[in-house]
Amino acid sequence: MPALLLGDVFPDFQADTTVGQIRFHDFLGDCWGVLFSHPKDYTPVCTTELGRAAKLSAEFTKRNVKLIALSIDSVEDHLGWSKDICAYNNEAPGSCLPFPIIADAKRELAMQLGMLDPDERDSQGMPLTARAVFVIGPDKRLKLSILYPATTGRNFDELLRVIDSLQLTARQRVATPVDWQPGDRVMVLPNVAEEEAAEMFPSGVFVKDLPSGKKYLRYTPQP
C-alpha cells in the first residue's frame, strides 16, 4: 500500500481491542484522533509511553481528542500488560487505561499503515512495529504523522503542542513559528493581504524588518 500522505483519508479499518471490536471511523465520531503504535507488549519503553499517555488523557480529552494505541500482541496480552502500565503510574489495582489498545498479532495493520521498523526485529526475526503517531482530524483526514524507530520513546508534551497548533491553524489563517507554545504570538500567512490582515487581526500586525526589504515575517497575538 502506498504511504499515507497528509490530507489523505485515513483507512477505516476494523480491529479487536481491549474494549471490544471497533470500526475506526465510528470510534472517532466527530473527534480528533491519535493512533500510536508500539513494538510489543511488556517492553520497557512502551510501558513508559502508555503510562505517560494515560497520565495526559484528560489533556487530550479537553482538546476533543481520542487516543488509541496499537501493539502486535493479543487482546489478552494487552489486558495483562495494562495492569503493569497502571502499576507503573502508581494507580490503584483494578484501574483501567483510559483508551483502548488494538491487537495486531499478524502485523496486518502495521503493514497497511507503514509502521514496521526494518532495523529492529523480534526473537523470530520478524520486524518490530515502529513508534508511529498519526493525528487524524474530525474529517477523518491525516493531519500529522511522526515515525520514531522502535528504540526511541516519544514526547507526548510535544504531541499536545502540535495538536494545539493544528487546531488553532484549522480555525484561523495563521501559522505557528518555531518553538511556539499556546499563548505565544503567531504568524500571518503570506497569502493574507496587508489590508485584510489589518481587519482580521485587530490586535495588530508586527512586521519584522529584514535586509531583503521583504515584509514576509508578520506576527500577531494569538487569536
Rosetta silent file (secondary structure, phi, psi, omega in degrees, C-alpha in Angstrom):
SEQUENCE: MPALLLGDVFPDFQADTTVGQIRFHDFLGDCWGVLFSHPKDYTPVCTTELGRAAKLSAEFTKRNVKLIALSIDSVEDHLGWSKDICAYNNEAPGSCLPFPIIADAKRELAMQLGMLDPDERDSQGMPLTARAVFVIGPDKRLKLSILYPATTGRNFDELLRVIDSLQLTARQRVATPVDWQPGDRVMVLPNVAEEEAAEMFPSGVFVKDLPSGKKYLRYTPQP
SCORE:     score description
SCORE:     0.000 S_00000001
   1 L     0.000  135.854  177.589    0.000    0.000    0.000 S_00000001
   2 L   -60.745  153.275 -179.980    1.357    3.497   -0.812 S_00000001
   3 L   -62.019  145.481  175.080    2.429    5.614    2.151 S_00000001
   4 L   -71.229  133.394  178.966   -0.251    7.740    3.773 S_00000001
   5 L  -110.680  155.419  176.209    0.178   11.400    2.896 S_00000001
   6 L   -56.343  133.157 -178.437   -1.033   14.457    4.738 S_00000001
   7 L    94.294  -14.596  176.302   -4.595   15.157    3.704 S_00000001
   8 L   -68.301  147.975  170.696   -5.364   11.537    2.787 S_00000001
   9 E   -68.985  128.552 -177.334   -8.491    9.961    4.232 S_00000001
  10 L   -73.664  138.636 -177.850   -7.275    7.648    6.996 S_00000001
  11 L   -55.038  139.454  179.211   -8.200    3.964    6.432 S_00000001
  12 L   -98.981   83.686 -174.292  -11.444    2.883    8.110 S_00000001
  13 L   -95.074  160.402  168.933  -10.360   -0.487    9.497 S_00000001
  14 E  -103.348  144.884 -178.420  -12.000   -2.973   11.857 S_00000001
  15 E  -156.348  151.998  171.065   -9.950   -4.293   14.766 S_00000001
  16 E   -85.076  136.566 -178.262  -10.146   -6.189   18.026 S_00000001
  17 E  -137.539  177.320  178.364   -9.216   -4.020   21.003 S_00000001
  18 L   -69.185   -8.517  175.445   -9.231   -4.064   24.782 S_00000001
  19 L  -116.246   20.054 -179.081  -12.764   -2.579   24.681 S_00000001
  20 E   101.743 -175.647 -179.083  -14.090   -4.970   22.016 S_00000001
  21 E   -77.008  139.835  178.904  -14.203   -4.775   18.232 S_00000001
  22 E  -128.231  156.188  161.542  -14.235   -1.297   16.723 S_00000001
  23 E  -108.960  126.935 -164.966  -14.554    0.316   13.336 S_00000001
  24 H   -58.468  -47.603 -177.800  -12.050    3.147   13.399 S_00000001
  25 H   -64.702  -36.452  176.700  -14.110    5.970   11.885 S_00000001
  26 H   -67.008  -38.488  177.781  -17.068    5.119   14.143 S_00000001
  27 H   -59.621  -42.508 -178.763  -14.727    5.076   17.144 S_00000001
  28 H   -70.740  -36.876 -175.299  -13.532    8.598   16.323 S_00000001
  29 L    59.362 -130.279  179.102  -17.000   10.025   15.668 S_00000001
  30 L  -100.578   20.590 -179.274  -16.639   13.800   15.345 S_00000001
  31 L   -93.816  163.614  162.811  -13.461   13.916   17.470 S_00000001
  32 E   -73.372  160.638  178.824   -9.839   14.320   16.571 S_00000001
  33 E  -138.739  148.893  171.231   -7.839   11.110   16.959 S_00000001
  34 E  -126.377  116.694  173.675   -4.328    9.993   17.832 S_00000001
  35 E  -105.515  121.272 -179.375   -3.304    6.461   16.828 S_00000001
  36 E  -130.984  136.486 -170.893    0.086    5.485   18.211 S_00000001
  37 E  -108.042  160.560 -175.765    1.806    2.130   17.763 S_00000001
  38 E  -137.249  144.535 -178.031    4.160    0.022   19.864 S_00000001
  39 L   -63.152  -38.706 -173.350    6.671   -2.715   19.015 S_00000001
  40 L  -171.614  152.076  175.076    5.485   -5.253   21.620 S_00000001
  41 L   -70.222  160.232  175.647    3.688   -5.733   24.941 S_00000001
  42 L    56.119   40.462  175.244    5.609   -5.993   28.217 S_00000001
  43 L  -119.604  150.779 -167.866    8.530   -3.933   26.938 S_00000001
  44 H   -66.685  -49.296 -176.541   10.104   -1.092   28.939 S_00000001
  45 H   -64.722  -42.723  179.596    9.909    1.926   26.609 S_00000001
  46 H   -59.728  -40.129 -179.185    6.342    1.080   25.542 S_00000001
  47 H   -62.815  -41.814  178.770    5.241    0.809   29.161 S_00000001
  48 H   -66.775  -36.323 -179.671    6.567    4.297   29.935 S_00000001
  49 H   -66.761  -48.843 -179.723    4.887    5.716   26.830 S_00000001
  50 H   -64.899  -34.931  175.420    1.469    4.246   27.541 S_00000001
  51 H   -62.955  -42.246  179.007    1.790    5.351   31.147 S_00000001
  52 H   -66.911  -41.901  177.791    2.524    8.911   30.067 S_00000001
  53 H   -60.378  -40.274  178.610   -0.369    8.889   27.588 S_00000001
  54 H   -64.748  -41.498  179.036   -2.686    7.708   30.379 S_00000001
  55 H   -61.885  -33.423 -176.733   -1.462   10.475   32.688 S_00000001
  56 L   -95.489    7.256 -172.653   -2.190   13.059   29.988 S_00000001
  57 H   -58.554  -35.764  179.463   -5.527   11.596   28.883 S_00000001
  58 H   -65.377  -33.460  178.025   -7.521   14.462   30.437 S_00000001
  59 H   -67.206  -38.957  176.909   -5.456   16.957   28.406 S_00000001
  60 H   -68.069  -40.234  179.250   -6.316   15.118   25.194 S_00000001
  61 H   -61.293  -40.872  177.772   -9.988   14.943   26.187 S_00000001
  62 H   -57.459  -28.855 -178.362  -10.009   18.731   26.747 S_00000001
  63 L   -95.117   10.100 -179.570   -8.920   19.086   23.136 S_00000001
  64 L    61.483   41.993 -179.175  -11.647   16.713   21.860 S_00000001
  65 E  -116.131  130.640  173.309   -9.006   14.091   21.005 S_00000001
  66 E   -99.427  132.488  176.558   -9.485   10.328   21.331 S_00000001
  67 E   -96.189  144.509  170.614   -6.389    8.201   21.949 S_00000001
  68 E  -151.162  130.378 -178.241   -5.980    4.653   20.686 S_00000001
  69 E  -102.285  165.494  176.500   -2.820    2.541   20.856 S_00000001
  70 E  -139.796  136.265  171.538   -1.698   -0.453   18.789 S_00000001
  71 E  -143.616  157.991 -169.477    0.644   -3.308   19.637 S_00000001
  72 L   -76.734   -9.024 -174.960    1.293   -6.577   17.837 S_00000001
  73 L   -87.280 -177.523 -173.863    0.160   -8.881   20.670 S_00000001
  74 L   -80.839  165.593  175.537   -3.277  -10.261   21.571 S_00000001
  75 H   -59.717  -40.450  179.188   -6.108   -8.566   23.455 S_00000001
  76 H   -59.697  -44.310  177.217   -5.453  -10.955   26.352 S_00000001
  77 H   -63.384  -41.973  179.963   -1.817   -9.851   26.485 S_00000001
  78 H   -58.856  -42.634 -177.869   -2.889   -6.193   26.248 S_00000001
  79 H   -66.158  -39.136  176.310   -5.230   -6.586   29.229 S_00000001
  80 H   -67.103  -42.756  179.512   -2.492   -8.160   31.330 S_00000001
  81 H   -63.814  -35.508 -179.972    0.034   -5.534   30.262 S_00000001
  82 H   -56.894  -34.258  178.735   -2.449   -2.765   31.100 S_00000001
  83 H   -64.722  -39.246  177.390   -2.209   -3.792   34.762 S_00000001
  84 H   -65.873  -40.539 -179.657    1.558   -3.246   34.655 S_00000001
  85 H   -63.111  -43.455  178.091    1.093    0.151   32.998 S_00000001
  86 H   -64.097  -38.589  177.395   -1.352    1.236   35.696 S_00000001
  87 H   -65.955  -37.868  175.360    1.075   -0.001   38.359 S_00000001
  88 H   -58.000  -36.792  179.007    3.872    1.988   36.688 S_00000001
  89 L   -83.462    3.902 -177.907    1.628    5.040   37.113 S_00000001
  90 L    60.829   32.182  175.106    1.029    4.085   40.768 S_00000001
  91 L   -79.679  157.318  179.122   -2.682    3.651   40.050 S_00000001
  92 L   -65.518  146.578  175.500   -4.823    1.561   42.376 S_00000001
  93 L   -54.224  139.615 -178.450   -5.139   -2.171   41.499 S_00000001
  94 L    92.899   -5.600  178.049   -8.059   -2.711   39.151 S_00000001
  95 L   -67.938  151.588  179.980   -7.610    0.624   37.366 S_00000001
  96 L  -115.046  149.331  173.209   -8.187    0.666   33.613 S_00000001
  97 L   -66.318  144.202 -177.125   -6.371    2.533   30.885 S_00000001
  98 L   -82.700   13.679  178.027   -8.449    5.478   29.622 S_00000001
  99 L  -151.845  156.192 -179.385   -8.034    4.406   25.981 S_00000001
 100 L   -82.030  162.247  172.476   -8.133    1.113   24.051 S_00000001
 101 E  -120.672  127.031  178.887   -5.219   -0.901   22.649 S_00000001
 102 E   -79.173  137.740  172.543   -5.603   -2.543   19.230 S_00000001
 103 E   -90.402  130.902 -178.612   -4.450   -6.159   18.815 S_00000001
 104 L  -139.967   55.752 -172.767   -2.390   -6.689   15.644 S_00000001
 105 L   -59.206  -32.894 -179.216   -0.867  -10.135   16.137 S_00000001
 106 L   -91.331    3.768  179.813   -0.440  -10.722   12.379 S_00000001
 107 L    61.109   23.227 -177.361    1.001   -7.222   11.853 S_00000001
 108 H   -66.914  -45.560  177.994   -1.669   -6.602    9.212 S_00000001
 109 H   -68.377  -40.727  179.321   -2.439   -3.043   10.346 S_00000001
 110 H   -57.565  -39.576  178.237    1.248   -2.316   10.946 S_00000001
 111 H   -71.802  -43.865 -178.097    1.938   -3.281    7.325 S_00000001
 112 H   -60.543  -37.863 -174.634   -1.097   -1.426    5.946 S_00000001
 113 L   -96.886    6.053  176.362   -0.146    1.782    7.748 S_00000001
 114 L    68.949   40.983 -173.448    3.616    1.555    7.081 S_00000001
 115 L   -99.896   -1.409 -172.957    4.563    1.069   10.728 S_00000001
 116 E   -79.107  141.153  178.837    7.249   -1.649   10.504 S_00000001
 117 E  -102.687  106.464 -174.665   10.830   -0.916   11.598 S_00000001
 118 E   -68.127  -17.996 -176.136   13.182   -2.916    9.311 S_00000001
 119 E   -92.386  -10.139 -179.749   16.174   -2.426   11.619 S_00000001
 120 E  -121.363  124.996 -175.571   14.602   -3.848   14.801 S_00000001
 121 E  -128.960  154.276  179.269   13.466   -7.486   14.905 S_00000001
 122 L   -84.432 -173.072 -175.626   11.969   -9.836   17.472 S_00000001
 123 L   -67.177  -19.046  176.612   13.367  -13.220   18.548 S_00000001
 124 L   -92.809    3.013  179.999   11.780  -14.874   15.485 S_00000001
 125 L    84.565    7.219  179.161   13.429  -12.378   13.143 S_00000001
 126 L   -81.864  140.089  178.337   10.182  -10.525   12.413 S_00000001
 127 E   -64.082  138.942  177.777   10.423   -6.724   12.067 S_00000001
 128 E   -79.726  156.882  174.311    9.062   -4.847   15.074 S_00000001
 129 E   -71.853  131.643  175.791    6.395   -2.207   14.805 S_00000001
 130 L   -72.404  169.809  177.969    7.891    1.288   14.739 S_00000001
 131 E   -91.552   81.209  179.741    6.599    4.024   17.042 S_00000001
 132 E   -85.782  146.839  171.642    4.232    5.700   14.615 S_00000001
 133 E  -129.078  124.734  174.847    1.987    8.603   15.568 S_00000001
 134 E  -120.082  127.726  172.662   -0.947    9.582   13.385 S_00000001
 135 E  -106.081  123.418 -175.852   -3.140   12.600   14.148 S_00000001
 136 E  -115.958  134.192 -179.605   -6.486   12.400   12.366 S_00000001
 137 L   -82.679  171.433  176.872   -8.930   15.301   12.110 S_00000001
 138 L   -60.041  -20.582  176.418  -12.719   15.167   12.539 S_00000001
 139 L   -83.755    5.184  178.137  -12.910   14.974    8.726 S_00000001
 140 L    69.212   18.284  177.679  -11.018   11.630    9.014 S_00000001
 141 E  -101.442  147.962 -178.848   -8.050   13.032    7.105 S_00000001
 142 E   -70.305  121.758 -179.141   -4.437   12.660    8.188 S_00000001
 143 E  -102.008  -25.814 -178.215   -3.205   15.922    9.730 S_00000001
 144 E  -160.688  143.922  170.979    0.206   14.824   11.034 S_00000001
 145 E  -139.350  138.927  175.831    2.428   11.745   11.097 S_00000001
 146 E  -132.900  133.667 -179.143    5.636   11.111   13.015 S_00000001
 147 E  -122.500  108.436  177.021    7.606    7.879   12.744 S_00000001
 148 E   -96.597  149.116  171.676   10.078    7.064   15.513 S_00000001
 149 L   -68.009  162.351 -177.466   12.303    3.971   15.477 S_00000001
 150 L   -59.212  -26.151 -174.679   11.423    1.224   17.965 S_00000001
 151 L   -84.151   -6.044 -173.650   14.343    2.250   20.188 S_00000001
 152 L  -118.592  120.949  178.232   13.230    5.876   20.760 S_00000001
 153 L   -76.158  153.097 -176.804   10.364    6.884   23.045 S_00000001
 154 L   -83.791  168.455  174.322    8.004    9.676   22.075 S_00000001
 155 L  -113.521  103.970 -175.622    7.406   13.082   23.670 S_00000001
 156 H   -76.057  -23.085  173.047    3.691   13.393   24.452 S_00000001
 157 H   -64.694  -39.155  176.434    4.032   17.004   25.584 S_00000001
 158 H   -65.148  -37.402  178.823    5.216   17.805   22.058 S_00000001
 159 H   -63.131  -41.009  175.862    2.232   15.916   20.670 S_00000001
 160 H   -63.089  -41.050  178.977   -0.138   18.107   22.691 S_00000001
 161 H   -60.742  -43.979 -179.192    1.702   21.215   21.446 S_00000001
 162 H   -65.183  -40.793  178.652    1.335   20.083   17.845 S_00000001
 163 H   -64.162  -40.109  175.991   -2.375   19.360   18.305 S_00000001
 164 H   -58.539  -41.754  178.654   -2.848   22.841   19.766 S_00000001
 165 H   -66.912  -45.067 -179.678   -1.200   24.255   16.645 S_00000001
 166 H   -59.926  -43.229 -177.702   -3.227   22.065   14.279 S_00000001
 167 H   -71.184  -39.256  177.785   -6.494   23.037   15.908 S_00000001
 168 H   -63.621  -47.973 -175.584   -5.627   26.743   16.046 S_00000001
 169 H   -75.062  -15.680  171.888   -4.490   26.902   12.419 S_00000001
 170 H   -73.835  -26.596 -178.404   -7.567   24.965   11.293 S_00000001
 171 H   -94.704  -32.051 -172.568   -9.720   27.794   12.718 S_00000001
 172 L  -121.969  150.710  178.836   -7.545   30.832   11.959 S_00000001
 173 L   -85.287   66.158 -179.350   -5.483   31.903    8.926 S_00000001
 174 E  -136.842  168.419  171.379   -2.242   31.824   10.868 S_00000001
 175 E  -128.059  158.814  178.736    0.824   29.624   11.274 S_00000001
 176 L  -107.072  129.202 -176.010    2.805   28.854   14.418 S_00000001
 177 L   -77.304 -179.893 -179.545    6.541   29.645   14.374 S_00000001
 178 L   -54.083  137.334  176.069    9.431   27.607   15.689 S_00000001
 179 L    60.771   18.048  179.452    9.111   26.506   19.341 S_00000001
 180 L   -57.222  141.817  171.628    5.636   28.055   19.557 S_00000001
 181 L  -126.790  150.601  178.847    3.670   27.418   22.728 S_00000001
 182 L   -51.364  129.875 -176.996   -0.045   28.164   23.283 S_00000001
 183 L   101.159  -20.591  176.310   -0.406   31.873   24.039 S_00000001
 184 L   -71.053  161.612  176.428    2.684   32.906   22.079 S_00000001
 185 L   -66.776  155.650 -177.716    2.315   35.215   19.092 S_00000001
 186 E  -119.311  177.131 -176.343    1.593   33.605   15.746 S_00000001
 187 E  -112.214  139.168  177.052    2.453   34.380   12.146 S_00000001
 188 E   -78.224  134.519 -177.849    0.163   35.820    9.483 S_00000001
 189 L   -65.739  146.368 -179.158    0.044   33.642    6.378 S_00000001
 190 L   -60.014  -27.160 -176.852    1.766   35.001    3.248 S_00000001
 191 L   -86.058    7.528  174.813   -1.477   34.775    1.228 S_00000001
 192 L   -96.501  115.908 -178.125   -3.270   37.232    3.542 S_00000001
 193 L   -65.651  157.445 -175.864   -3.020   40.715    2.052 S_00000001
 194 H   -57.187  -45.492 -179.321   -1.897   43.616    4.243 S_00000001
 195 H   -65.347  -41.096  179.351   -5.321   45.289    4.272 S_00000001
 196 H   -65.333  -40.055  179.492   -7.071   42.005    5.016 S_00000001
 197 H   -62.086  -39.312  179.702   -4.621   41.240    7.836 S_00000001
 198 H   -62.784  -35.387  178.154   -5.377   44.590    9.476 S_00000001
 199 H   -76.459  -39.352 -175.666   -9.084   43.689    9.505 S_00000001
 200 H   -71.889  -32.389 -173.052   -8.600   40.080   10.572 S_00000001
 201 L  -122.626   80.529 -175.556   -6.216   40.818   13.443 S_00000001
 202 L   -64.872  -15.786  176.946   -7.419   43.902   15.342 S_00000001
 203 L   -74.748   -6.959  176.085   -4.726   43.370   17.997 S_00000001
 204 L   107.196  153.474  177.577   -2.212   44.500   15.395 S_00000001
 205 L  -122.291  123.699  178.430    0.322   43.014   12.995 S_00000001
 206 E  -100.797  129.345 -179.835    4.049   43.447   13.640 S_00000001
 207 E  -108.502  125.732  179.124    6.347   43.242   10.612 S_00000001
 208 L   -80.699  126.411  176.334    9.986   42.299   11.143 S_00000001
 209 L   -72.759  133.064 -177.514   12.439   44.439    9.171 S_00000001
 210 L  -130.563  153.652 -179.999   14.788   42.280    7.086 S_00000001
 211 L   -56.201  -31.443 -178.983   17.816   43.048    4.862 S_00000001
 212 L   -70.668  -18.740 -174.923   15.853   41.916    1.784 S_00000001
 213 L    80.029   -2.850  179.958   13.195   44.528    2.459 S_00000001
 214 L   -79.900  138.487 -173.798   10.554   41.836    2.028 S_00000001
 215 L  -103.826   58.803 -176.011    7.755   42.019    4.587 S_00000001
 216 L   -99.983  -13.397  176.194    7.037   38.296    4.992 S_00000001
 217 L   -93.327   92.666 -177.363    7.730   37.907    8.721 S_00000001
 218 E  -118.682  125.553 -176.984    4.438   39.164   10.133 S_00000001
 219 E  -114.638  151.264  173.448    3.403   38.427   13.706 S_00000001
 220 E  -148.112  152.488  175.108    0.180   38.946   15.612 S_00000001
 221 L   -58.328  148.002 -178.854   -1.000   37.970   19.110 S_00000001
 222 L   -56.762  124.658  179.152   -2.641   34.549   19.162 S_00000001
 223 L   -61.614    0.000    0.000   -6.299   34.997   18.169 S_00000001
